[in-house]
């Protein structure tokens, strides 16, 4: 029974994003949530904020939402939003769901690069 529980836990969907700015890469991981609103954005070297949301549960993913903000005063400014909807048809694990994305923002047009992979989904 314990082996079955470990197998089921390992199969839970997980979204992993590699976010790069100014030569530094951060990993942002999203697990399934029922409510997307409380999911916090992640500070990217004080210039950008990145938010990855996976709405669903351990058995399904209803949607994946990705947001990139310019960290500006008095509040962050949305630069880019992407939505991925089912069906998710991964051909390999982890599945490169976004490809490499480039987002530009600010007066100097600073560049943030991200790519996200989805795993734990049955093909």
DOPA-381279 format. One record per atom (N, C-alpha, C): residue in three letters; atom name; x, y, z. Coordinates in Angstrom, 1 decimal, padded with zeros to 4 digits. Layout:
BEGIN
<residuo:ALA, atomo:CA, east:X, north:Y, up:Z>;
...
REM end
This chain:
BEGIN
<residuo:UNK, atomo:N, east:000.8, north:-001.2, up:000.0>;
<residuo:UNK, atomo:CA, east:000.0, north:000.0, up:000.0>;
<residuo:UNK, atomo:C, east:000.9, north:001.3, up:000.0>;
<residuo:UNK, atomo:N, east:002.0, north:001.3, up:000.8>;
<residuo:UNK, atomo:CA, east:002.9, north:002.4, up:000.8>;
<residuo:UNK, atomo:C, east:003.5, north:002.7, up:-000.5>;
<residuo:UNK, atomo:N, east:003.8, north:001.7, up:-001.3>;
<residuo:UNK, atomo:CA, east:004.4, north:001.9, up:-002.6>;
<residuo:UNK, atomo:C, east:003.4, north:002.5, up:-003.5>;
<residuo:UNK, atomo:N, east:002.1, north:002.1, up:-003.4>;
<residuo:UNK, atomo:CA, east:001.1, north:002.7, up:-004.2>;
<residuo:UNK, atomo:C, east:000.9, north:004.2, up:-003.9>;
<residuo:UNK, atomo:N, east:001.0, north:004.6, up:-002.7>;
<residuo:UNK, atomo:CA, east:000.9, north:006.0, up:-002.3>;
<residuo:UNK, atomo:C, east:002.1, north:006.8, up:-002.8>;
<residuo:UNK, atomo:N, east:003.3, north:006.3, up:-002.8>;
<residuo:UNK, atomo:CA, east:004.4, north:007.0, up:-003.3>;
<residuo:UNK, atomo:C, east:004.3, north:007.1, up:-004.8>;
<residuo:UNK, atomo:N, east:003.8, north:006.1, up:-005.5>;
<residuo:UNK, atomo:CA, east:003.7, north:006.2, up:-006.9>;
<residuo:UNK, atomo:C, east:002.6, north:007.3, up:-007.3>;
<residuo:UNK, atomo:N, east:001.5, north:007.3, up:-006.6>;
<residuo:UNK, atomo:CA, east:000.5, north:008.3, up:-006.8>;
<residuo:UNK, atomo:C, east:001.0, north:009.7, up:-006.6>;
<residuo:UNK, atomo:N, east:001.8, north:009.9, up:-005.5>;
<residuo:UNK, atomo:CA, east:002.3, north:011.2, up:-005.2>;
<residuo:UNK, atomo:C, east:003.3, north:011.7, up:-006.2>;
<residuo:UNK, atomo:N, east:004.1, north:010.8, up:-006.8>;
<residuo:UNK, atomo:CA, east:005.1, north:011.1, up:-007.8>;
<residuo:UNK, atomo:C, east:004.4, north:011.5, up:-009.1>;
<residuo:UNK, atomo:N, east:003.2, north:011.1, up:-009.3>;
<residuo:UNK, atomo:CA, east:002.5, north:011.4, up:-010.5>;
<residuo:UNK, atomo:C, east:001.7, north:012.7, up:-010.5>;
<residuo:UNK, atomo:N, east:001.7, north:013.4, up:-009.4>;
<residuo:UNK, atomo:CA, east:001.0, north:014.6, up:-009.3>;
<residuo:UNK, atomo:C, east:001.6, north:015.6, up:-010.3>;
<residuo:UNK, atomo:N, east:000.7, north:016.4, up:-011.0>;
<residuo:UNK, atomo:CA, east:001.3, north:017.3, up:-011.9>;
<residuo:UNK, atomo:C, east:002.2, north:018.4, up:-011.2>;
<residuo:UNK, atomo:N, east:003.2, north:018.8, up:-011.9>;
<residuo:UNK, atomo:CA, east:004.1, north:019.8, up:-011.4>;
<residuo:UNK, atomo:C, east:004.6, north:020.6, up:-012.6>;
<residuo:UNK, atomo:N, east:004.6, north:021.9, up:-012.5>;
<residuo:UNK, atomo:CA, east:005.1, north:022.9, up:-013.5>;
<residuo:UNK, atomo:C, east:006.4, north:023.5, up:-013.0>;
<residuo:UNK, atomo:N, east:007.4, north:023.3, up:-013.8>;
<residuo:UNK, atomo:CA, east:008.7, north:023.9, up:-013.4>;
<residuo:UNK, atomo:C, east:009.1, north:024.9, up:-014.5>;
<residuo:UNK, atomo:N, east:009.4, north:026.1, up:-014.0>;
<residuo:UNK, atomo:CA, east:009.8, north:027.2, up:-014.9>;
<residuo:UNK, atomo:C, east:011.2, north:027.6, up:-014.6>;
<residuo:UNK, atomo:N, east:012.0, north:027.8, up:-015.6>;
<residuo:UNK, atomo:CA, east:013.4, north:028.3, up:-015.5>;
<residuo:UNK, atomo:C, east:013.3, north:029.8, up:-016.0>;
<residuo:UNK, atomo:N, east:013.5, north:030.7, up:-015.1>;
<residuo:UNK, atomo:CA, east:013.4, north:032.1, up:-015.4>;
<residuo:UNK, atomo:C, east:014.8, north:032.8, up:-015.3>;
<residuo:UNK, atomo:N, east:015.2, north:033.4, up:-016.4>;
<residuo:UNK, atomo:CA, east:016.5, north:034.0, up:-016.5>;
<residuo:UNK, atomo:C, east:016.4, north:035.5, up:-016.7>;
<residuo:UNK, atomo:N, east:017.2, north:036.2, up:-015.9>;
<residuo:UNK, atomo:CA, east:017.3, north:037.7, up:-016.1>;
<residuo:UNK, atomo:C, east:018.8, north:038.0, up:-015.7>;
<residuo:UNK, atomo:N, east:019.4, north:038.8, up:-016.6>;
<residuo:UNK, atomo:CA, east:020.8, north:039.3, up:-016.3>;
<residuo:UNK, atomo:C, east:021.8, north:038.2, up:-016.0>;
<residuo:UNK, atomo:N, east:021.6, north:037.1, up:-016.7>;
<residuo:UNK, atomo:CA, east:022.5, north:035.9, up:-016.6>;
<residuo:UNK, atomo:C, east:022.3, north:035.0, up:-015.4>;
<residuo:UNK, atomo:N, east:021.3, north:035.4, up:-014.6>;
<residuo:UNK, atomo:CA, east:021.0, north:034.6, up:-013.4>;
<residuo:UNK, atomo:C, east:019.7, north:033.8, up:-013.6>;
<residuo:UNK, atomo:N, east:019.6, north:032.5, up:-013.3>;
<residuo:UNK, atomo:CA, east:018.4, north:031.7, up:-013.5>;
<residuo:UNK, atomo:C, east:017.9, north:031.3, up:-012.2>;
<residuo:UNK, atomo:N, east:016.5, north:031.4, up:-012.1>;
<residuo:UNK, atomo:CA, east:015.8, north:031.0, up:-010.9>;
<residuo:UNK, atomo:C, east:014.8, north:029.9, up:-011.4>;
<residuo:UNK, atomo:N, east:014.5, north:029.0, up:-010.5>;
<residuo:UNK, atomo:CA, east:013.5, north:028.0, up:-010.8>;
<residuo:UNK, atomo:C, east:012.3, north:028.3, up:-010.0>;
<residuo:UNK, atomo:N, east:011.1, north:028.4, up:-010.7>;
<residuo:UNK, atomo:CA, east:009.8, north:028.6, up:-010.1>;
<residuo:UNK, atomo:C, east:009.0, north:027.4, up:-010.3>;
<residuo:UNK, atomo:N, east:008.5, north:026.8, up:-009.2>;
<residuo:UNK, atomo:CA, east:007.7, north:025.6, up:-009.3>;
<residuo:UNK, atomo:C, east:006.3, north:025.8, up:-008.9>;
<residuo:UNK, atomo:N, east:005.3, north:025.3, up:-009.7>;
<residuo:UNK, atomo:CA, east:003.9, north:025.4, up:-009.4>;
<residuo:UNK, atomo:C, east:003.3, north:024.1, up:-009.2>;
<residuo:UNK, atomo:N, east:002.5, north:023.9, up:-008.2>;
<residuo:UNK, atomo:CA, east:001.7, north:022.7, up:-007.9>;
<residuo:UNK, atomo:C, east:000.3, north:023.1, up:-008.1>;
<residuo:UNK, atomo:N, east:-000.6, north:022.1, up:-008.4>;
<residuo:UNK, atomo:CA, east:-002.0, north:022.4, up:-008.6>;
<residuo:UNK, atomo:C, east:-002.7, north:023.1, up:-007.4>;
<residuo:UNK, atomo:N, east:-003.5, north:024.1, up:-007.7>;
<residuo:UNK, atomo:CA, east:-004.2, north:024.8, up:-006.7>;
<residuo:UNK, atomo:C, east:-005.7, north:025.0, up:-007.1>;
<residuo:UNK, atomo:N, east:-006.6, north:025.1, up:-006.2>;
<residuo:UNK, atomo:CA, east:-008.0, north:025.3, up:-006.5>;
<residuo:UNK, atomo:C, east:-008.3, north:026.8, up:-006.8>;
<residuo:UNK, atomo:N, east:-007.6, north:027.7, up:-006.1>;
<residuo:UNK, atomo:CA, east:-007.8, north:029.1, up:-006.2>;
<residuo:UNK, atomo:C, east:-006.5, north:029.8, up:-006.7>;
<residuo:UNK, atomo:N, east:-006.5, north:030.4, up:-007.9>;
<residuo:UNK, atomo:CA, east:-005.3, north:031.0, up:-008.4>;
<residuo:UNK, atomo:C, east:-004.9, north:032.3, up:-007.8>;
<residuo:UNK, atomo:N, east:-005.8, north:033.0, up:-007.1>;
<residuo:UNK, atomo:CA, east:-005.6, north:034.4, up:-006.7>;
<residuo:UNK, atomo:C, east:-004.5, north:034.5, up:-005.6>;
<residuo:UNK, atomo:N, east:-004.5, north:033.6, up:-004.6>;
<residuo:UNK, atomo:CA, east:-003.5, north:033.8, up:-003.5>;
<residuo:UNK, atomo:C, east:-002.1, north:033.4, up:-003.9>;
<residuo:UNK, atomo:N, east:-001.9, north:032.8, up:-005.1>;
<residuo:UNK, atomo:CA, east:-000.5, north:032.4, up:-005.5>;
<residuo:UNK, atomo:C, east:000.4, north:033.6, up:-005.7>;
<residuo:UNK, atomo:N, east:001.5, north:033.7, up:-005.0>;
<residuo:UNK, atomo:CA, east:002.3, north:034.9, up:-005.0>;
<residuo:UNK, atomo:C, east:003.2, north:034.9, up:-006.3>;
<residuo:UNK, atomo:N, east:003.6, north:036.1, up:-006.7>;
<residuo:UNK, atomo:CA, east:004.6, north:036.2, up:-007.7>;
<residuo:UNK, atomo:C, east:005.9, north:036.2, up:-007.1>;
<residuo:UNK, atomo:N, east:007.0, north:035.9, up:-007.9>;
<residuo:UNK, atomo:CA, east:008.3, north:035.7, up:-007.4>;
<residuo:UNK, atomo:C, east:009.2, north:036.9, up:-007.9>;
<residuo:UNK, atomo:N, east:009.9, north:037.5, up:-007.0>;
<residuo:UNK, atomo:CA, east:010.8, north:038.6, up:-007.4>;
<residuo:UNK, atomo:C, east:012.0, north:038.0, up:-008.3>;
<residuo:UNK, atomo:N, east:012.2, north:038.7, up:-009.4>;
<residuo:UNK, atomo:CA, east:013.3, north:038.3, up:-010.3>;
<residuo:UNK, atomo:C, east:014.3, north:039.5, up:-010.3>;
<residuo:UNK, atomo:N, east:015.3, north:039.5, up:-009.4>;
<residuo:UNK, atomo:CA, east:016.4, north:040.4, up:-009.2>;
<residuo:UNK, atomo:C, east:015.9, north:041.9, up:-009.1>;
<residuo:UNK, atomo:N, east:014.7, north:042.1, up:-008.6>;
<residuo:UNK, atomo:CA, east:014.2, north:043.5, up:-008.4>;
<residuo:UNK, atomo:C, east:013.8, north:044.2, up:-009.6>;
<residuo:UNK, atomo:N, east:013.8, north:043.5, up:-010.8>;
<residuo:UNK, atomo:CA, east:013.4, north:044.2, up:-012.0>;
<residuo:UNK, atomo:C, east:012.0, north:043.6, up:-012.5>;
<residuo:UNK, atomo:N, east:011.8, north:042.3, up:-012.4>;
<residuo:UNK, atomo:CA, east:010.6, north:041.7, up:-012.9>;
<residuo:UNK, atomo:C, east:010.0, north:040.9, up:-011.7>;
<residuo:UNK, atomo:N, east:008.7, north:040.5, up:-011.9>;
<residuo:UNK, atomo:CA, east:008.1, north:039.5, up:-011.1>;
<residuo:UNK, atomo:C, east:007.5, north:038.5, up:-012.0>;
<residuo:UNK, atomo:N, east:007.5, north:037.2, up:-011.6>;
<residuo:UNK, atomo:CA, east:007.0, north:036.1, up:-012.4>;
<residuo:UNK, atomo:C, east:006.1, north:035.3, up:-011.6>;
<residuo:UNK, atomo:N, east:004.9, north:035.0, up:-012.1>;
<residuo:UNK, atomo:CA, east:003.9, north:034.2, up:-011.4>;
<residuo:UNK, atomo:C, east:003.5, north:033.0, up:-012.3>;
<residuo:UNK, atomo:N, east:003.6, north:031.8, up:-011.8>;
<residuo:UNK, atomo:CA, east:003.2, north:030.6, up:-012.4>;
<residuo:UNK, atomo:C, east:002.0, north:030.0, up:-011.6>;
<residuo:UNK, atomo:N, east:000.9, north:029.7, up:-012.3>;
<residuo:UNK, atomo:CA, east:-000.3, north:029.2, up:-011.6>;
<residuo:UNK, atomo:C, east:-000.8, north:027.9, up:-012.4>;
<residuo:UNK, atomo:N, east:-001.0, north:026.9, up:-011.7>;
<residuo:UNK, atomo:CA, east:-001.6, north:025.7, up:-012.3>;
<residuo:UNK, atomo:C, east:-002.9, north:025.4, up:-011.5>;
<residuo:UNK, atomo:N, east:-004.0, north:025.6, up:-012.2>;
<residuo:UNK, atomo:CA, east:-005.3, north:025.4, up:-011.5>;
<residuo:UNK, atomo:C, east:-005.7, north:023.9, up:-011.8>;
<residuo:UNK, atomo:N, east:-006.0, north:023.2, up:-010.7>;
<residuo:UNK, atomo:CA, east:-006.5, north:021.8, up:-010.9>;
<residuo:UNK, atomo:C, east:-006.3, north:021.1, up:-009.6>;
<residuo:UNK, atomo:N, east:-006.1, north:019.8, up:-009.7>;
<residuo:UNK, atomo:CA, east:-005.8, north:019.0, up:-008.5>;
<residuo:UNK, atomo:C, east:-004.8, north:017.9, up:-008.9>;
<residuo:UNK, atomo:N, east:-004.7, north:016.9, up:-008.0>;
<residuo:UNK, atomo:CA, east:-003.7, north:015.8, up:-008.3>;
<residuo:UNK, atomo:C, east:-004.0, north:015.0, up:-009.5>;
<residuo:UNK, atomo:N, east:-005.2, north:015.0, up:-010.0>;
<residuo:UNK, atomo:CA, east:-005.6, north:014.1, up:-011.1>;
<residuo:UNK, atomo:C, east:-005.8, north:014.9, up:-012.4>;
<residuo:UNK, atomo:N, east:-005.9, north:016.2, up:-012.4>;
<residuo:UNK, atomo:CA, east:-006.1, north:016.9, up:-013.6>;
<residuo:UNK, atomo:C, east:-005.6, north:018.4, up:-013.5>;
<residuo:UNK, atomo:N, east:-005.3, north:019.0, up:-014.7>;
<residuo:UNK, atomo:CA, east:-004.9, north:020.4, up:-014.7>;
<residuo:UNK, atomo:C, east:-006.0, north:021.1, up:-015.6>;
<residuo:UNK, atomo:N, east:-006.7, north:022.0, up:-015.0>;
<residuo:UNK, atomo:CA, east:-007.7, north:022.7, up:-015.8>;
<residuo:UNK, atomo:C, east:-007.1, north:023.8, up:-016.6>;
<residuo:UNK, atomo:N, east:-006.1, north:024.5, up:-016.1>;
<residuo:UNK, atomo:CA, east:-005.4, north:025.6, up:-016.9>;
<residuo:UNK, atomo:C, east:-004.1, north:025.9, up:-016.3>;
<residuo:UNK, atomo:N, east:-003.2, north:026.4, up:-017.1>;
<residuo:UNK, atomo:CA, east:-001.9, north:026.9, up:-016.6>;
<residuo:UNK, atomo:C, east:-001.9, north:028.4, up:-017.0>;
<residuo:UNK, atomo:N, east:-001.5, north:029.2, up:-016.0>;
<residuo:UNK, atomo:CA, east:-001.5, north:030.7, up:-016.3>;
<residuo:UNK, atomo:C, east:-000.1, north:031.2, up:-015.9>;
<residuo:UNK, atomo:N, east:000.6, north:032.0, up:-016.8>;
<residuo:UNK, atomo:CA, east:001.9, north:032.5, up:-016.5>;
<residuo:UNK, atomo:C, east:001.8, north:034.0, up:-016.7>;
<residuo:UNK, atomo:N, east:002.4, north:034.7, up:-015.8>;
<residuo:UNK, atomo:CA, east:002.4, north:036.2, up:-015.8>;
<residuo:UNK, atomo:C, east:003.8, north:036.7, up:-015.6>;
<residuo:UNK, atomo:N, east:004.1, north:037.8, up:-016.4>;
<residuo:UNK, atomo:CA, east:005.4, north:038.5, up:-016.2>;
<residuo:UNK, atomo:C, east:005.0, north:039.9, up:-015.9>;
<residuo:UNK, atomo:N, east:005.6, north:040.5, up:-014.9>;
<residuo:UNK, atomo:CA, east:005.4, north:041.9, up:-014.5>;
<residuo:UNK, atomo:C, east:006.7, north:042.6, up:-014.5>;
<residuo:UNK, atomo:N, east:006.7, north:043.9, up:-014.8>;
<residuo:UNK, atomo:CA, east:007.8, north:044.8, up:-014.6>;
<residuo:UNK, atomo:C, east:007.6, north:045.3, up:-013.2>;
<residuo:UNK, atomo:N, east:008.6, north:045.2, up:-012.3>;
<residuo:UNK, atomo:CA, east:008.5, north:045.6, up:-010.9>;
<residuo:UNK, atomo:C, east:008.7, north:047.1, up:-010.9>;
<residuo:UNK, atomo:N, east:007.6, north:047.9, up:-011.0>;
<residuo:UNK, atomo:CA, east:007.7, north:049.3, up:-011.1>;
<residuo:UNK, atomo:C, east:007.0, north:050.0, up:-009.9>;
<residuo:UNK, atomo:N, east:007.2, north:051.3, up:-009.8>;
<residuo:UNK, atomo:CA, east:006.6, north:052.0, up:-008.7>;
<residuo:UNK, atomo:C, east:005.4, north:052.8, up:-009.2>;
<residuo:UNK, atomo:N, east:004.3, north:052.8, up:-008.7>;
<residuo:UNK, atomo:CA, east:003.9, north:052.4, up:-007.3>;
<residuo:UNK, atomo:C, east:003.5, north:050.9, up:-007.2>;
<residuo:UNK, atomo:N, east:003.3, north:050.2, up:-008.4>;
<residuo:UNK, atomo:CA, east:002.9, north:048.8, up:-008.4>;
<residuo:UNK, atomo:C, east:003.4, north:048.1, up:-009.6>;
<residuo:UNK, atomo:N, east:003.6, north:046.8, up:-009.6>;
<residuo:UNK, atomo:CA, east:004.0, north:046.1, up:-010.8>;
<residuo:UNK, atomo:C, east:003.1, north:046.3, up:-012.0>;
<residuo:UNK, atomo:N, east:003.7, north:046.3, up:-013.2>;
<residuo:UNK, atomo:CA, east:002.9, north:046.4, up:-014.4>;
<residuo:UNK, atomo:C, east:003.0, north:045.1, up:-015.2>;
<residuo:UNK, atomo:N, east:001.8, north:044.6, up:-015.6>;
<residuo:UNK, atomo:CA, east:001.7, north:043.4, up:-016.3>;
<residuo:UNK, atomo:C, east:002.3, north:043.6, up:-017.7>;
<residuo:UNK, atomo:N, east:003.3, north:042.8, up:-018.1>;
<residuo:UNK, atomo:CA, east:003.9, north:042.8, up:-019.4>;
<residuo:UNK, atomo:C, east:003.4, north:041.7, up:-020.4>;
<residuo:UNK, atomo:N, east:003.2, north:040.6, up:-019.7>;
<residuo:UNK, atomo:CA, east:002.9, north:039.4, up:-020.6>;
<residuo:UNK, atomo:C, east:002.1, north:038.4, up:-019.7>;
<residuo:UNK, atomo:N, east:001.1, north:037.8, up:-020.4>;
<residuo:UNK, atomo:CA, east:000.2, north:036.8, up:-019.8>;
<residuo:UNK, atomo:C, east:000.0, north:035.7, up:-020.8>;
<residuo:UNK, atomo:N, east:000.2, north:034.4, up:-020.4>;
<residuo:UNK, atomo:CA, east:000.0, north:033.3, up:-021.2>;
<residuo:UNK, atomo:C, east:-000.9, north:032.3, up:-020.5>;
<residuo:UNK, atomo:N, east:-001.8, north:031.7, up:-021.3>;
<residuo:UNK, atomo:CA, east:-002.8, north:030.7, up:-020.8>;
<residuo:UNK, atomo:C, east:-002.6, north:029.4, up:-021.6>;
<residuo:UNK, atomo:N, east:-002.5, north:028.3, up:-020.9>;
<residuo:UNK, atomo:CA, east:-002.5, north:027.0, up:-021.6>;
<residuo:UNK, atomo:C, east:-003.6, north:026.2, up:-021.1>;
<residuo:UNK, atomo:N, east:-004.4, north:025.6, up:-022.0>;
<residuo:UNK, atomo:CA, east:-005.6, north:024.9, up:-021.7>;
<residuo:UNK, atomo:C, east:-005.5, north:023.4, up:-022.1>;
<residuo:UNK, atomo:N, east:-006.2, north:022.5, up:-021.5>;
<residuo:UNK, atomo:CA, east:-006.2, north:021.1, up:-022.0>;
<residuo:UNK, atomo:C, east:-006.8, north:021.0, up:-023.3>;
<residuo:UNK, atomo:N, east:-006.5, north:019.9, up:-024.1>;
<residuo:UNK, atomo:CA, east:-005.8, north:018.7, up:-023.6>;
<residuo:UNK, atomo:C, east:-004.3, north:018.9, up:-023.6>;
<residuo:UNK, atomo:N, east:-003.6, north:018.4, up:-022.6>;
<residuo:UNK, atomo:CA, east:-002.2, north:018.4, up:-022.5>;
<residuo:UNK, atomo:C, east:-001.8, north:017.0, up:-023.0>;
<residuo:UNK, atomo:N, east:-001.0, north:017.0, up:-024.1>;
<residuo:UNK, atomo:CA, east:-000.6, north:015.7, up:-024.7>;
<residuo:UNK, atomo:C, east:000.9, north:015.6, up:-024.7>;
<residuo:UNK, atomo:N, east:001.5, north:015.3, up:-023.5>;
<residuo:UNK, atomo:CA, east:002.9, north:015.2, up:-023.4>;
<residuo:UNK, atomo:C, east:003.4, north:014.0, up:-024.2>;
<residuo:UNK, atomo:N, east:004.5, north:014.3, up:-025.0>;
<residuo:UNK, atomo:CA, east:005.1, north:013.2, up:-025.7>;
<residuo:UNK, atomo:C, east:006.3, north:012.7, up:-024.9>;
<residuo:UNK, atomo:N, east:006.8, north:013.4, up:-023.9>;
<residuo:UNK, atomo:CA, east:007.9, north:013.0, up:-023.1>;
<residuo:UNK, atomo:C, east:007.7, north:013.6, up:-021.7>;
<residuo:UNK, atomo:N, east:008.5, north:013.1, up:-020.8>;
<residuo:UNK, atomo:CA, east:008.5, north:013.7, up:-019.4>;
<residuo:UNK, atomo:C, east:009.9, north:014.2, up:-019.1>;
<residuo:UNK, atomo:N, east:010.1, north:015.4, up:-018.6>;
<residuo:UNK, atomo:CA, east:009.0, north:016.5, up:-018.6>;
<residuo:UNK, atomo:C, east:008.7, north:017.1, up:-020.0>;
<residuo:UNK, atomo:N, east:007.5, north:017.6, up:-020.1>;
<residuo:UNK, atomo:CA, east:007.1, north:018.1, up:-021.4>;
<residuo:UNK, atomo:C, east:007.3, north:019.6, up:-021.5>;
<residuo:UNK, atomo:N, east:008.1, north:020.0, up:-022.5>;
<residuo:UNK, atomo:CA, east:008.3, north:021.5, up:-022.6>;
<residuo:UNK, atomo:C, east:007.1, north:022.2, up:-023.2>;
<residuo:UNK, atomo:N, east:006.3, north:022.7, up:-022.3>;
<residuo:UNK, atomo:CA, east:005.0, north:023.3, up:-022.6>;
<residuo:UNK, atomo:C, east:005.1, north:024.6, up:-023.3>;
<residuo:UNK, atomo:N, east:006.0, north:025.5, up:-022.9>;
<residuo:UNK, atomo:CA, east:006.0, north:026.9, up:-023.4>;
<residuo:UNK, atomo:C, east:007.1, north:027.1, up:-024.4>;
<residuo:UNK, atomo:N, east:008.1, north:026.3, up:-024.6>;
<residuo:UNK, atomo:CA, east:009.2, north:026.7, up:-025.4>;
<residuo:UNK, atomo:C, east:009.9, north:027.8, up:-024.7>;
<residuo:UNK, atomo:N, east:010.9, north:028.5, up:-025.3>;
<residuo:UNK, atomo:CA, east:011.6, north:029.6, up:-024.7>;
<residuo:UNK, atomo:C, east:010.9, north:030.9, up:-025.1>;
<residuo:UNK, atomo:N, east:010.5, north:031.6, up:-024.0>;
<residuo:UNK, atomo:CA, east:009.8, north:032.9, up:-024.2>;
<residuo:UNK, atomo:C, east:010.7, north:034.1, up:-023.8>;
<residuo:UNK, atomo:N, east:010.7, north:035.1, up:-024.6>;
<residuo:UNK, atomo:CA, east:011.4, north:036.4, up:-024.3>;
<residuo:UNK, atomo:C, east:010.4, north:037.5, up:-024.0>;
<residuo:UNK, atomo:N, east:010.6, north:038.2, up:-022.9>;
<residuo:UNK, atomo:CA, east:009.7, north:039.3, up:-022.5>;
<residuo:UNK, atomo:C, east:010.6, north:040.5, up:-022.3>;
<residuo:UNK, atomo:N, east:010.2, north:041.6, up:-022.8>;
<residuo:UNK, atomo:CA, east:011.0, north:042.9, up:-022.7>;
<residuo:UNK, atomo:C, east:010.2, north:043.9, up:-022.0>;
<residuo:UNK, atomo:N, east:010.9, north:044.7, up:-021.1>;
<residuo:UNK, atomo:CA, east:010.1, north:045.7, up:-020.4>;
<residuo:UNK, atomo:C, east:011.1, north:046.8, up:-019.8>;
<residuo:UNK, atomo:N, east:010.5, north:047.9, up:-019.5>;
<residuo:UNK, atomo:CA, east:011.2, north:049.0, up:-018.9>;
<residuo:UNK, atomo:C, east:011.8, north:049.9, up:-020.0>;
<residuo:UNK, atomo:N, east:012.3, north:051.1, up:-019.6>;
<residuo:UNK, atomo:CA, east:012.8, north:052.0, up:-020.5>;
<residuo:UNK, atomo:C, east:014.0, north:051.5, up:-021.3>;
<residuo:UNK, atomo:N, east:014.8, north:050.6, up:-020.6>;
<residuo:UNK, atomo:CA, east:016.0, north:050.1, up:-021.2>;
<residuo:UNK, atomo:C, east:015.6, north:048.8, up:-022.0>;
<residuo:UNK, atomo:N, east:014.3, north:048.4, up:-022.0>;
<residuo:UNK, atomo:CA, east:013.9, north:047.2, up:-022.7>;
<residuo:UNK, atomo:C, east:014.7, north:046.0, up:-022.2>;
<residuo:UNK, atomo:N, east:014.7, north:045.8, up:-020.9>;
<residuo:UNK, atomo:CA, east:015.4, north:044.7, up:-020.2>;
<residuo:UNK, atomo:C, east:014.7, north:043.4, up:-020.6>;
<residuo:UNK, atomo:N, east:015.5, north:042.3, up:-020.7>;
<residuo:UNK, atomo:CA, east:014.9, north:041.0, up:-021.2>;
<residuo:UNK, atomo:C, east:014.9, north:040.0, up:-020.1>;
<residuo:UNK, atomo:N, east:013.7, north:039.4, up:-020.0>;
<residuo:UNK, atomo:CA, east:013.5, north:038.2, up:-019.2>;
<residuo:UNK, atomo:C, east:013.2, north:037.0, up:-020.1>;
<residuo:UNK, atomo:N, east:013.8, north:035.9, up:-019.8>;
<residuo:UNK, atomo:CA, east:013.6, north:034.7, up:-020.6>;
<residuo:UNK, atomo:C, east:013.1, north:033.6, up:-019.7>;
<residuo:UNK, atomo:N, east:012.1, north:032.9, up:-020.2>;
<residuo:UNK, atomo:CA, east:011.6, north:031.8, up:-019.4>;
<residuo:UNK, atomo:C, east:011.2, north:030.6, up:-020.3>;
<residuo:UNK, atomo:N, east:011.2, north:029.4, up:-019.7>;
<residuo:UNK, atomo:CA, east:010.7, north:028.2, up:-020.3>;
<residuo:UNK, atomo:C, east:010.1, north:027.3, up:-019.2>;
<residuo:UNK, atomo:N, east:009.0, north:026.7, up:-019.5>;
<residuo:UNK, atomo:CA, east:008.3, north:025.9, up:-018.4>;
<residuo:UNK, atomo:C, east:008.1, north:024.5, up:-019.0>;
<residuo:UNK, atomo:N, east:008.2, north:023.5, up:-018.1>;
<residuo:UNK, atomo:CA, east:008.0, north:022.1, up:-018.4>;
<residuo:UNK, atomo:C, east:006.9, north:021.6, up:-017.5>;
<residuo:UNK, atomo:N, east:006.1, north:020.7, up:-018.0>;
<residuo:UNK, atomo:CA, east:005.0, north:020.1, up:-017.2>;
<residuo:UNK, atomo:C, east:005.3, north:018.6, up:-017.1>;
<residuo:UNK, atomo:N, east:005.2, north:018.1, up:-015.9>;
<residuo:UNK, atomo:CA, east:005.5, north:016.7, up:-015.7>;
<residuo:UNK, atomo:C, east:004.4, north:016.1, up:-014.7>;
<residuo:UNK, atomo:N, east:004.3, north:014.8, up:-014.7>;
<residuo:UNK, atomo:CA, east:003.3, north:014.1, up:-013.9>;
<residuo:UNK, atomo:C, east:002.0, north:013.9, up:-014.6>;
<residuo:UNK, atomo:N, east:001.9, north:014.2, up:-015.9>;
<residuo:UNK, atomo:CA, east:000.7, north:014.1, up:-016.7>;
<residuo:UNK, atomo:C, east:000.8, north:012.8, up:-017.5>;
<residuo:UNK, atomo:N, east:-000.2, north:012.0, up:-017.6>;
<residuo:UNK, atomo:CA, east:-000.1, north:010.8, up:-018.4>;
<residuo:UNK, atomo:C, east:-000.3, north:011.2, up:-019.9>;
<residuo:UNK, atomo:N, east:000.5, north:010.6, up:-020.8>;
<residuo:UNK, atomo:CA, east:000.3, north:010.9, up:-022.2>;
<residuo:UNK, atomo:C, east:-001.0, north:010.4, up:-022.8>;
REM end
